[in-house]
Amino acid sequence: MSASTQAYKDRQFLAVIGDEDSVTGLLLAGIGHVTDDGEKKKNFFVVDGKTENDAIERAFEEYTTTRKDIAVLLINQHVCILS
């Protein structure tokens, strides 16, 4: 296995940040995962009109930087962060 492939060999899950209907649909399709360590981290984050931008940004940061098991991050078009 090459060095570039080795860095990504453990990335096996999709993650999603989206509205409730989109997340529910993807969970029904089987992408849902909760880590079995003590933290019980989920690979999905539901956003609605009351969700704060900081919470969305934290989820994005977790899925793209912290989590080493996430290969693809899907973000629903209805999710927007207003600066």
Helices and strands as residue ranges (DSSP letters): H 3-6, E 13-18, H 20-28, E 44-46, H 53-61, I 62-66, E 70-75
